[in-house]
Amino acid sequence: MSIQYLFNGITDPTRANRLFGCLLSDRLERNPGDMVYAYAVMNTLAVDESVRFKTNGYYWRNEGFTEQEIAECNESSKAFVCPLADMFSPDWIWYVRHLTDFVKRLKVPVLVPCVGVRGDHPPDESDDVARGVKAFVSAVLDRSACIGVRGESTALLLERLGFSRERHFRVLGCPTLYTYGRELPPLKPIEEDGRCVFSLNIRAPIESARFISEMAARFRSYCMVSQDFREFYRFMLTNGKWSPRPFEEKPVYRDLLKRLAEENRLRFFLNRKPWETFLRDAGFSIGHRIHGALLSILAGTPAAVVPFESRTRELAEFHGLPMLRPRPFRGESEWRDALAGLDYSGISRRQRENFDAYLAFFRDNGIATVFDKGTPERTAFPLERRIPQCFPDDSIPAWRHHSVADRAKCVATRYAVQARNKLRRAEPASKTD
């Protein structure tokens, strides 16, 4: 008899995502980094090839869960698996409330292996976000032994809200590094004559973005992997003609991305596997985005992050991932000294202990994992065997071959999604106290 989990997410890793099918069915993740940690959790739970995951398509819904969805989960799912990123934030508390209402009506276990807070100043206990967080965590704990959080910033928030470390929650970091087991692959040396892959976040200060792009440009070749839908739509579907508000507010950032697109140095991945392969072939990875950096480490390529807020910093500190502070380089020697000073001993040293705590989380919640009987070879994981071997070209130049009519259809779809999102924020779910 097969096991089914209801999974909080959109992407099914066992099928190849293609551009127009994803756009017209809203099957793309808002941030491609989300499919990286989601896959790690799925891989952990897929004890054999009969295990199935049903995703709930959460990103683009502006309503709560239906009676039918609740009944189906209770009747046919072994558990509701809910890995989350920085959902404890004003931008996403509306969805946390939807989840709280949903979880309270479930009869099956609920697993939250990761969740984090956004911002350098966690919400006050009386804050609307804090009330939503407390209600959500309390509801989950009624249906599980504990939850996993991403780092110390999130742990401090939960302690302020009355929850106890180890008893109610555990700091587990990001599941991405646990995808293939207790051991990480050996990292190759940083290759200055290789390709540098970098990422940016439009929320970051311009000085930070300049530092990253200038550092990447010192390598023999370089390109940016976009992890933001706004970048994707602006440059891939409209050749840079559509300008969402954040780009107009930061023209330096807009012009940088425009130049990268014109030079064919901009990429966006619809599927996790080609992204991992792309990073394996790189010489170094740097940027604001944590999941791209962790996937790079998983691929055996050295990486560093340039954090500008707690959500990235808490994960980098927990896993021992090297961090760089933006600063001007007065010559080649300073740039090389910065690279030579990156210390990767911490990430390898902490991996084993972190992975054991990650497995203990599932064990204490009564859920079997693929690692319970040992760690399979990478190609022998049951979920890995179900992944398509051939993927469509994810690169930006490929989309430029599509017709104007096709692009117009996709852009129209996105405007419709934007309208739904505005409605969602104008009419938030009722507060759960």
N, C-alpha and C positions, 0 to 999 in steps of 0.2 A: 504494500500500500504506500503510495507516495505521500510525502509531507509537503504542505503548502504554508508559506509564511506570507502575511500581508506586509508589504514593505513600503515605508514612507519614501517615495521617490518617483522618478519618471522613467529613467532609462533602463531598458532590459539589456544586460550585457551579452545575452546569447543571440542577439540579432544585430545586424549591421545597420547603424543609423545612416540614413541618406538625407541630404539637405531638404528637398522639397517635401518629402513625406513627413519629416520631423516638424517643419515649419507649419504645414497645413493641419497637422494633428496636435500641435503643441506638445511634441514629444522630446523637445530639447531641454536640457538643464539650463537654468539661468546662469550658472557659473559651471563650466566644465570640471572644475575641481570637485564638485559635488559627486560626480560619477566615479571619482577615484576612491574616496573613502567608502562610498556605498558598495562598490565592487568588493572592497576588502572584507566588509561585513558579510556580504553574500557568499564570498568564497569560504569564509569561516563556517558558515551554517550549512553549506552544500556538502553533506557527508557522503552523498552518492548522487548519481545522475537522475534519480527520481525526485529529488527535492525541487520544488517549484516556488517561484516568487511572483506574487501579484502586486504590481505597483499601483499606488493610488493617485498618481499624477497631481501632486499637491500644489505645484507652483502657480498654476494659472487659474485656480479655482477661487471664486469670490464668495463661496457659500460654505456652510458647514457640511458635515458628512450626512448622507441620507440614511433613512431607516433601513433601506435595502443593504447598503454597505455595512452597517453595523451588524445586521442579521447574518450576512454572508461571512463576515469575519468570525463571528462567534460560532458559526456552524462548520466552517471548512478550513479555518486557519489554526495552525498549532500555536502561533503567537503573532502579535503585532510588533514588527521590528522597526524602530524609529531612530536611526542615526541622524543627528542634526549638527549643523555648523554653528554659526554665531546667531542663533535664533533668539537668545535672550537680549533683545534690543528693541528700541522703539519701532524700527522698520518692520519687525516680524512678530511683534507681540500679538497682533490680530490672529496670526496663524497658530500661535501657541494656545490661544483661547479655543480655537476650533479643535485642536488636538485634545485639550483638557476635556471638553464636552464629549468628544469621541471616546477617550480612554475611560471615562467614568461609566460608560454604558457597555464596556466590553467585559466578557467573562473569561477571556483567554489571557495568558501572560503578556506583559508589555516589556519590551527590551529597549532601553535607551543607552547604547554603548558609548555615545559621545554627544556632547552639547557644550556650547560655550557662550560667553558674554561678549558683547562688542563695546568698544570704547575704553578709554583710560580711566574713566570715572564711573564705576559701577553704580547702578541706581540705588537710591536711598530706600530704606525699608517701607516707607510710606508711598513710594513712587508707584505709578500705574504699572510700569514694567515689572517691578519687584512683586507686586501683588499677583500679577499673571504668572510669573515664574514660580512663586510659592504654591499657587493652586495647581499648576501643572505637575511639579515634582511630587506633591502630596498625592495626586491622583495616580501617578505612575507607581509610587511606592506601595499603594494599596494592591498592586498587581505584579510586583516584582520585589526581589530582595534588596536591590540597590540600583543606582544609575551610574553611568560613567560620565565624567566631565573632562574637558580638554586640558585644563591647566590650573595654575594657582589663582589667577584672577577670578575664574568661575567658582573655584572652591571657596574663596573668601566671601563671595556674594552669598553662596548657599549657607555658609556658617553664620553670616549675619542674619539670615532668614530663619535660623533655628535648626538647621539640619546638621548632622554629625558626620564627620569624615570617617570612612570605613563602614560605619553603620548604615548610613543613608546614601552615601555617594563615595566614589573612588576616583582619583585622578588617573586617567588611563591614556591621555594624549590622543593622537589621531590614529585610527585603525589602519591607515594607509601603509605604515611601516610594518604592520603585522600580516600583510597580504599573503606572503609566502612562508611565514613561520618565524622561528626564534632567531635565526641567523640572517644577517643582511649580506648581500654580495660584497666582495672586496671592492673598494673604490679605486678606480684608476687614477693616476696622477692628473692634475690639471693640465690640459693641453692648450698652450697659448696659440699654437698653430692650428687648432681645431675650431669648431663652431661654438660660439657662446649663445645660449638660449636665455632670454630674459623675459620677465613679466613686469607689468606696471599696474597700478591701481589709481584711478582718477581721484580717489579721496585723499591720496598722499600729497604732501607738499611738492611743489614744482622742483625745488632743489633736489629732492630725493629722486624724482624721476630723471632729472638731468644726470645725476651721479650714476644711476644704473645704466642709462643708455650710453653715456660716455665711457664707462668701464667696459661694457660689452663691445663697443666699437674698437677697442684696443686689440681684440682678438682678430685672427686672420679673417674670419667670417662671423656674422652674427645675425640673429633674427629674433623677433618678439613672438611669443605665443600668447594670444589674447585669451583672457579668461573673463570676459565681460560682454554680455549681449549687445550693449550699446556700441561697442567697437565693431562687433560682428555685423550689425545692421548698417552702421554708417558706411563702412568701407567695403564690405563684401557684397552687399545687395544694392547699394546705390552709388558705388564708386565715390564715396565721400560727400555726396550731395545732401544727404539727410543729416541734420545736425541736432541731436538731442541736447537738451539744455545744459547738461554738465560739460559738454564740449565747448559750447559757446562761452561758458563762464571761465574756462581755462584754455584760452587760445593757444598757449605754448604747447600744451598737451595735444590739442587737436592738430596743430601743425606738425608735431613730431610723428603722430600716427599717420598723417597724410603722406609724409615723406617715406616712412617705412613701407606703406602700401605701394607707393609708386616705385620703390626700389625692390619690390618683391621680397620684403623682409618681414612680412606679417603672416602669421598662421593661426588657424582656429581649428581645433579638433572636435569632431562629433563623436568619436569613439575613443575609448581609453587605450586599447591595445596599440593602435598606430602612434599614439602620443608617447607611450612608454618606449616603443621602438625608436622613435625620433630622438628622445632624450638619451637613449643608450648610445647612439651614434655621435652625441655632442661631446665637446671637450670640457664644458663648464656650464652651470646654470646659476642665475642670480635674479633676484627680483623681490617685489612686494608680496607675491602670492605664495602662501605656504604649501598648498597642495601640489603645485608644480615642482617645488623644491623637494618635497618628500618623495614624489614619484621619480624624480631624478636620482635620488639616493637609492631608491628601490631598483633602478635600472643600472646602478653601478657607476653613475656619473657624479662627481663632486658638485655640491651646490651650497649656496649661502643665501640668506634672506636679509633684506634691509627693512626691518620693522618700523612702522610709524604709529602703531596702536597696539593695545594689549592682546587682541585676538591672535595676532601673528606671534607676538613676543612670548606669550605664555606657552604656545606649542613648541617654539624653537628652544626655549629654556628647558622645557620638560624632556624633550628628546635629545638635547645636546647638539642641535643643529647650529653651525656657525652663523654669526650675525655680523653685518658690516654697518658702520655708521657713515652717512654721507659726508664727504669732505673733498676738497680739491686736491688733485695730484699735481705736484710741481715738476714731475719728471717720470721717466720710465721706471726708475729704481723704486720710487714710492709705490707705484702701481704693483710692481712685482713683489715688493715687501708685503703689501696687503694680502696678496694671494698666498704668499709663503707662510703668513701668520695664521691662516685658517687651520683650526685644530679639529680633526674628525675623530679623535680618540673617544670623546664623550658619547657620541651617538652609538658607536659600537658597544661600548661598555654598558650603557643603559638599556640597550635593546633587549637583552635576555630577561632582565628583571621586569621591564615594562610588558614584554610579551606574556610572561607568566601571570602577571596581574590581569592582563586582558583575558586570558583563558579562564582564570579563576572567576571572573565576572560571569561568564556564561555557565560555568559549572555551578556556581552558587544560585543561579537562576534556573537550574534544572534543564539546561539546553545542551544537547550534544553538539560537538564541533568536529570538523574534518581533521583536527590535530589530536584528537583524543587517543588515537592509536599510532601516533608518530607523524612526522612531516613528510608528505609525498614530494616527489620531484616536481619541479615547476610545471612540466607538461602533463603531469599525472593527476592534478587536482580535478575532481569531477566537474566543477564549473568551467575550468579551463578547457576541458575536452569538448565542451558544448559551444565554445566561442567560435564564430566564423573565422576561417583562415584567410579570407579575402575581404578587404575593406575598400570602400570608395576613397578617392583622393580627397583628403580633408583640407587641402591647401587653398588659399585665396584665389590664385590664378584660375583654378578649376571653375569657380562660380562665375567668372567673367565671360565664360562661353555660353551662358544661358541667355535666352532671349529677353528683350525688354519687357515683353508681356508677362513672362514667368516672374521676373523680378518685381514687377508692379503688383502681381497677385500676392507675392510673399509680403511685400511691404504693407499692402492693404490688410493682410492678416495680422501683422504686428500692430497696426493702428487699432484694430479691433480688440486685441489683447490689452493694449494700453488703456482703452476706454473701460474695459472690465476692471482693470486694476484700480483706476480712479474711483469707480463705483464701489469697489471693495473697501477702499480706504475711507470713502465718504460715509459708508454704512458698516462700521466694524461690528464684529460679533459682540453679543452681550458680555459684559464683564463677568468673570468667574472668580468669586472671592472664597 
